[in-house]
Amino acid sequence: MTTQPDTVLSATTPSAGPTLPRKLGRLGPLLFLAHAGWMLPFAAAGTLVQALMTDLDPVRKVALYATLAAAGSLTSMIATIVFGTLSDRSRSRFGRRNPWIATGAFLLAIASTLMSLTSSFPVLVILWMVVQIGLAVVLAPLFAVLPDRVAQHNLGKASALIGAGQLVAQSLGGVVAGALVTAPREGLRWLPWLVVVVMIVFVVLSPERDNRDEPRAPLSVRALLRSFVPPRDRDFLLALAGRFLLLLSFMMILLYQLYLLTDYIGLSVERAGTVIATGGVIMAIASGAATLLSGPLSDRLGRRKAIVMTASVIFALAALPLVMSAQVSSFYAFLAIGGFAYGIYIAVDQALLAEVLPSAEEHAKDLGILNIANTLPQVLAPVIAGVLVSSLGYQPVFIIAIILALVSAVVLKPIQRAR
């Protein structure tokens, strides 16, 4: 692997392309809105799909959910790279990002609505894969807006707004999921249309410039296949590994919160729904405060890596209460401490990733590869946790999650292009 700091920095700073505005202006709040808009339905969907699997087959619910989640996440991982590459090479009067953002929202909403109308597990798996494709069409270009249109000195602020939007929505998603846990089909039928509304607002109020006159490399099957090969860049690969390990740690616990509450702590489904809703509020407060503080702080200090490493260590500590006792209070402590750590992480990690992108011409494709760190944990976490829970119970899941979080901090330390 080779690293060329001077070349990479010049490729990702404003001098390599159009001059970027010194202030975020309207784009900042719109990024908050856009990321909140997709996160809320999908945060709720995790619990709602688990509830739907329980309705289909209470005995095999864990295995069914693991299968569906793994299929969807694998689809998302591939689709994000494909549509990131297509977005990078798109030329239109509306730019290269906005047309994809708007159309993908309709695809995922339609597929989710169809999920609410069937009880066939194979059909549900296929439709969930289509939902994930639609989400990839939205997110591949949406995440590229940050390095495309935000100057380096504003990356921390913009990343904090993105993180705050995701975290607030994730917490509200828990509240919504708790309210709809006994009627999951209603949530799957209507919630995804929020994505459509929000993305239309985003593309209308943050128009891109006409880029039809920009040159582009020819697109072929070979070029598309090459887009799956990660850049031979040390810092990029370290950032990819660090994010993967921490999110795998986080998702091994969070993806199974309904079953954790019913099977490990021993609550009824109705009581678990109330606890998930309350936990959503706790996590919203903890993560929101951390996000709003850490993003601007990283701009002021000029440090990203050290802050993200600290967040990883704090998250490892968050899982300890669950190891020690199977109590609702332990679950709340996990959400409070883990939410604070995740708030720090999500606010600053986006800025860290923007600083290690190797090519200004392939932001969406490279971010699509980095998205493997988001989606592969969703493939592996249900499988790993499902095997561990079935054979050893829940405590080994929490212990492995702690180890993964600590290793993620160690992996980030050698990164050179970010402090």
N, C-alpha and C positions, 0 to 999 in steps of 0.2 A: 504493500500500500504506500502511496505517496501523498505528501501534504505540501501544498504550495500556498502559504498564508497570504503573500502579497497578491498573487493572482486571484485568489478566491475573494479577498476583501474588496478588491477593485471591481469584481464582478457583481458583488451584492450591495454595494453602496450606491447612492443616488447618481454619482458621476457616470455610472455605466448605462444609464437610461435617462428618461425624462426627469427633469428636476422635480423632486417631491416637495409638497408644501411643508412649511416649518411647523404648522399647527395641524392638529387632527381635524378640527372643525366638526362638521356634521358627520364625517365618517366614523368618528369614535362612538357616538351613541348608536349609530346604525349597526356597527359591528356588535355592540352589546345586544341589540334587539335581534339581529340575525342569529347569533349563537344561542341566545335564550330560546328563540323560536323553534329551532330544531331539537334542542336538548330536552325541553320539557316533555314533549310527547314520547321521546325515546327513553327518557328516564322512567316514565310511568310504564312504558311498554314492557320493560324487563319484568316487573312484578305482575302486570296484567297477563303476560304470556305464561308465566308460571302458574297463575290462577287458572288460566284456560287449560293448561296441561293437567292440573289437578282435577278439573271437571271431566276431562276426557278419560283419564285413567289414574285414579288416586294411588294405585300400587306402583305403577311404572313412571310416575310423574318426573322423577329426577332424571331417568334415562331419556325420556321423551324430550325434556327441556334441553338436556345436554346435546342431543342430536340436532334439534332445531337451531340452537344457538351456535353450534359449531358450523353447521351448513351456512347459516347466514353470515357469520363472521368471515369464513373463508371466501365466500362470494364478495363480501365488501372489500376484503384485502386486494383481490384481483381487480375488481371494478374501479377502485380508487386510483390505482396506478394507470389503468387504461384511460379513464376519463380525465385524469390529470394530464396525461400526454396529449390527448385530443384537445383539451382546453389550452395548453401551451401553444398549440399549433393552429388554433382557431383564428380566423380573420373575419370580421363582420362590422357593420356600421354601429353595432351595439357593443363592440369590444370582444375580448376572448373569454371573459368569465361570466358576465351577467346572463347571456342566453342559456348557458348550462344550469346556472343556479335556479332560474325560474322553471325550466322544463322538468328538472329532476324532482322538484317538489310535487308536481302533479302525479308523476309516476308512483312515488312512494305512497301518496295519500290514497290513490285508487286501489293499489294492492292491499293496503292495510284494511280498507273498507271491505274488500272481498274476503279477507281473513275472518272478519266478524260474521260471515254468512255461511261458513262451512265447519263441519265437525270431522272431516277427513284429515288424518294426520299427514299423509303424503302431500295432499293439496296445501295444507298449512305450511309445510316446509318449503314448497315451491314458491308460494306467495311471499313468505318471509324473505326468501332469497331475492325476489323482485323488489321488495321493500328496501333491502340493503343496497341493491343496485341503484335505486332511485336516490337513496341517501348519499351514495358515493358520487352520483352526478351533481348533487348539490355541494357536498363538502370539499371535493377535490379543488374546484375553483374558488370556493369561499375562503378556505384557509390560505390560498395563494394571494388573496387581497392584502394580507398583512405585509409580506415582503415586497409586493408589487407597488403599494401605494402609501406606505408609511416610512418616513425618514428614520434613520437609525436612532437618533436621539429621542424619538417618540415610541420606540418599540416596546419599552416596558409599560408605558401608559396604555398603549393600544392592547397589548397582551393582557394587561390587568382588566380592561373592559371586556375583552373576549372571555377571559376566565370568570369574571364576575357574572356575565350573562349565563355562561354554562352552569356555574355553581348555584346561582339563584334558581335557575330553571330546574336543575337536577333536584334541588331540595323541594321545590314546589311540585315536581313530578312525583316525589315520594308522598306528598300530601294528597295529590290527585289520585295516585294509585291506591292509597289507603282507603279513599272514599269509594273507589270503584272496584275494589278487590273482589267483591261478591257479584259484580256484573261486568266482567272483563271485556265482553264483546262490545258493550257500549263505548268503553274507552278506546278500543282499537278501531271502532267505526268512525268516531268523530275527532279524536285528538289530532291525528296527523294532518288534518286540514288546516290546523294552525300553522304548520310549516308553509303551506301554500300562501296563506295571507301574508305572513311575515316576509317571505322571500320576494313576493311581488312588491311589497313596500320597499324592501332593500334595493332592488334593481331600479325602481322608479326614482328613488331619492338619491341614489349614488350612481349616476350613469357613468359608463366608461367612454373614453374617446373612441372614435372610429379608427380601427387599426388595419383597414383593408390594404393600405399602402406599405405595411411592414413586410419585409421578406420573411420567409419561413423555410425550414428544411423540408424536403419531400417526405411524405408519410407512406410507409410501406409496411407489410407484415413483418419484415425483418426489423425495421426500425421500431415497430410497436413491441416486438419481443425483446429488443434490446432495452426498452424502458424498464423492464423488470430487473435489470442488473444494477445493483446499487453502485453509486460512484466510488471509485477507488480513492477514498478520502478518509483519513484516520479519524478526524474530529467528527465527521458526519456519522461514521459507523459507531463511534463511542456514544454519541448522543442517541442514536437509534437503539443501542443496547440498553442504555440507562433508562430510557423511557419505557422500553418493553418490560424490563424487570420490575419497575415500580408499578406499572399498570397491571401486570400479571398479579402482583401481590395484592393490589387494591381490589381487583375484580374477583379473585378467588373467594373473597369474603362478601363483597357487595352484591354480586350477581345472585347469591344464594340467600339473600336476607329474609325472604319469606319462609324458606325451608329452615333456615337457621332458627328463626323465632318459633316455628311450629314443632320442629323435630328435635332441636338441641335445647332450647329453653322451655318448650312444652306448652306454648300458647295455642289457643284456638285460632282458626283463620280470621275470624272477626276481630279478636283481640290483637292479633298480629297486624291487621290493617290499621288499627288505631295507633299501635306502637310505631309502625313505619311512617305514618303521617306526622306523629310527634317528633320522630327522629329526623324527618325532613326539615322541620323548623329548626331543630338544634343544629343540624349540619349547615343550614342556610346562614345562620348567625355566625357560626365559627368560621366557615369558609369564606363568607362574604367579607368579614372584617380582615381576614388574612390577605385576601386578594387585593382589596383596595389599598392596603398598606404596602405590600411587598412589591407590586408592580412599579409604582413611582419610586420606591426606595431603590430598586435595582437600577433605574435610570440615573438617580442621583449619585449612587456609589459607583456606577459603571461596572457592577458585578452581577453576573447571572448564575454562573456555575456554582459558586459557594452557597448561594441561596437555595438552589435546587437540591444540592447535596444535603443541606440542613433539613429541608422538607422531607427527604427520604428517611432520615434518621428519626424524625418526629413520628412519621407514619408507622415505623417499626414499633415504636413505643405504644401506639394507639391500639394495637392488637393484643397487648398483654392482658387487659382486663377480661377479654373473652377466653383466654387460655386459663385464667385463674378461677373463673366462676361462670356458670350458665344462668345468668340473671339478666333481667331487662335493663338494670342499671349498667351492666357491663356493655350491653349493646349501645346504650346512650353514650357511655364514655368513649367507646370506639368511634361513634359518629362525631362527637365533639372534638376529640384530639385528632382523629383521622381527617375530619373535615377541615380543621385548621391547617394541617399539613398539606392536604390536597389543594386548599385555597392558595397557599404559598406556591406550590408546585405549578399549578395550572396558570397562575398569573405570570410567572417568570419563564417557564419552560418554552412557551411559544416564542418569546424573545430570544432565548438561547438557541432554539432551532433556526430562527431566521438568521442568526449570525454565523451559523455553520453551513448554510446552503452553498454548494459548490458553484452553481451556475445561475446567473440572472435570467437566462433564457428558458430555464426549465424549472421554475419555481414549483408549479403545480405537480409536475412529475416527481420531483425530488421529495416534495411534501407527501405525495402519494406513497412513496417508498417508506418515508418516516411514519406514515399512517399504519404500516405493518405493525408498528409498536403499539398502536391503538387496537387494531383488529385481531392480530394473532393471539393476544391474551384472551380475547373473547372466544377464540376457538379452543385454546388450551385450558383456560380456567374452568369451564364446566366439566371438561373431561377429567382433568387432574383432581379437582375437588370432588367430582362424582365418584371416582375410584376410591379416593381416600375416605370419603364419608361412608361409602358402602362397606368398606373393609375395616376401617379403623375408627370411624367417628369424626366429629368436627374438630377436635383439638389439634390433630396433626395439620389440618388445613391452616389454622391460625399460626402455628409454629413455622411452617414453611413460608407463609406470607411475611412473617417478620424477617426471616433470613433473606428472602428475595429483596425486600426493601433496603436492607443494609448493603447488600451486594451492589444494588443500583447506585448507591452513593459512591462506592469505591470505583465503579466503572467510569463515572464522570470525571474523576479527578485528573486523568491525563489530558483532557481536552486543552488545546493550546490557544485557539482563536477566541475564546471567551474566558473571562476571569470569574 
